[in-house]
Amino acid sequence: MTELTFFTNPQSRGRIARWMLEETGVDYDTEILTYDGTMKAPEYLALNPMGKVPAIRHNGRMITECAAICAYLADTFPNSGLAPRPEERADYYRWMFFAAGPLEASTADSALGVTVPQERQRMVGYGSRAHVMDALESAVAGKTYITGDRFTAADIYVGMQIMWGLRFATIEDRPGLGDYVARLSQRPALKRATTMDDAAAAAM
């Protein structure tokens, strides 16, 4: 039998991994960890020295980092149909890692009030916030999903960041982003995952 354990906190990026797990349809156990508590306990640090969530343990191996978890689960459970087809790989990997790098870094800097001087933009991976927003807008322009007409794991990882960004006004409401989020919001797996995490948050 598949042994899969999900380490998370409902007030974390673990919500992305939960959605991904629900889309795969595989069975998994959940361990809710606490900030400055069980996340920093020796037992968990032995599994993930970063002391952060989400993480999954699958058949004895640890996978951390949200983008890696999404890509791993898509590849490991191909019947879910979440991995890219050959013709979809370029957009899939491009935008998955764009979201993990430039988008997340620029969003965090913006939220912290960090402005990169123009003469220093070449030092940061995202260059400028305006360029990041232009690129993000182009990722969904004229398409139903990230790779075209088919939903993949890239939509989970990129889509959740856009959802949060629009909700908390950390991402500009560019043309196409709202419609894209509206499509994703109808996914039954996302609704299940949200219900589960909301219940876990209320119980803490």
PyMOL commands that set and color helices and strands:
alter all, ss='L'
color gray80, all
select helices_A, chain A and resi 14-24+38-40+42-45+66-76+78-80+86-111+118-123+129-140+153-167+177-184+188-203
alter helices_A, ss='H'
color red, helices_A
select strands_A, chain A and resi 4-8+29-32+55-58+61-64
alter strands_A, ss='S'
color yellow, strands_A
deselect
rebuild
show_as cartoon
